[in-house]
Amino acid sequence: MDDLSARAIAAKDNEAEFHRLAIDNQRFIKRCAFRVCHHFVRESDDEWSIALIAFYEAVRSFDETKGSFKSFASIVIKRRLMDYFDTRTRHASELSADPYTFDGQLDSEDATAFEMEVAAKSASMESVGGTLPGTTALEDEVEAITGVIAAYGFDLYDVGGCSPKASRTKKACAIIIDAVVSSEELLGMMRRKRNLPYARLIGLEGVTKKVLERHRKYLIAAIEIRSGDFPQLQEYIVRL
């Protein structure tokens, strides 16, 4: 039995141990949620609460006959999140039967927060005469870029944790991205070696080995997005 499975069994009837287990595995829980939600899940999101509850459920119901705990927990988290999205979709469908919801004419005293949100979004969409743009295209791009960067040994969830914050670092990263994207030679080197061409980039304005190493995953993802057919993601790359 692997260590995580043993810890899960020990935490089944021990709240303190479960608390430690959940803290130690926050990254795993968020990664499972990311695979279902296709966006970075923060602790303020409803999806995080659902994933954490599902993790607790997995701990309480796990035993050795169910294989490894990690595989079992990932399935439970996936199922609970999919149930959540199915319920939300059904709720939205039920709301569509009420014409006042989509006329933006709900009484705020009687409507739920969700209904008010749907009404506001519908009114906004109607005012521009269309539907929400690019949802399917964006999901397709997320799936495609996930496959591209998997070859480098990481996924999109990893990118959020190493994106630049300081203005000076953002500027240095922008210089690196532009340099690689604009050079077929550097881009080819990166893709062949599955790593940034450090020697060719150190020395550019504000670019140091520390910047390259600390923000490597962000830089690679941004370069692949900028140099590929990802028009939707290219609009979001500054937020990664």
Rosetta blueprint (number, residue, H / E / L):
1 M L
2 D L
3 D H
4 L H
5 S H
6 A H
7 R H
8 A H
9 I H
10 A H
11 A H
12 K L
13 D L
14 N L
15 E H
16 A H
17 E H
18 F H
19 H H
20 R H
21 L H
22 A H
23 I H
24 D H
25 N L
26 Q H
27 R H
28 F H
29 I H
30 K H
31 R H
32 C H
33 A H
34 F H
35 R H
36 V H
37 C H
38 H L
39 H L
40 F L
41 V L
42 R L
43 E L
44 S L
45 D L
46 D H
47 E H
48 W H
49 S H
50 I H
51 A H
52 L H
53 I H
54 A H
55 F H
56 Y H
57 E H
58 A H
59 V H
60 R H
61 S H
62 F L
63 D L
64 E H
65 T H
66 K H
67 G L
68 S L
69 F H
70 K H
71 S H
72 F H
73 A H
74 S H
75 I H
76 V H
77 I H
78 K H
79 R H
80 R H
81 L H
82 M H
83 D H
84 Y H
85 F H
86 D H
87 T H
88 R H
89 T H
90 R H
91 H H
92 A H
93 S H
94 E H
95 L H
96 S L
97 A L
98 D L
99 P H
100 Y H
101 T H
102 F H
103 D L
104 G L
105 Q L
106 L L
107 D L
108 S L
109 E L
110 D L
111 A L
112 T L
113 A H
114 F H
115 E H
116 M H
117 E H
118 V H
119 A H
120 A H
121 K H
122 S H
123 A H
124 S H
125 M H
126 E H
127 S H
128 V L
129 G L
130 G L
131 T L
132 L L
133 P L
134 G L
135 T H
136 T H
137 A H
138 L H
139 E H
140 D H
141 E H
142 V H
143 E H
144 A H
145 I H
146 T H
147 G H
148 V H
149 I H
150 A H
151 A L
152 Y L
153 G L
154 F L
155 D L
156 L H
157 Y H
158 D H
159 V H
160 G H
161 G L
162 C L
163 S L
164 P L
165 K L
166 A L
167 S H
168 R H
169 T H
170 K H
171 K H
172 A H
173 C H
174 A H
175 I H
176 I H
177 I H
178 D H
179 A H
180 V H
181 V H
182 S L
183 S L
184 E H
185 E H
186 L H
187 L H
188 G H
189 M H
190 M H
191 R H
192 R H
193 K H
194 R L
195 N L
196 L L
197 P L
198 Y H
199 A H
200 R H
201 L H
202 I L
203 G L
204 L L
205 E L
206 G L
207 V L
208 T L
209 K H
210 K H
211 V H
212 L H
213 E H
214 R H
215 H L
216 R H
217 K H
218 Y H
219 L H
220 I H
221 A H
222 A H
223 I H
224 E H
225 I H
226 R H
227 S H
228 G L
229 D L
230 F L
231 P H
232 Q H
233 L H
234 Q H
235 E H
236 Y H
237 I H
238 V H
239 R H
240 L L
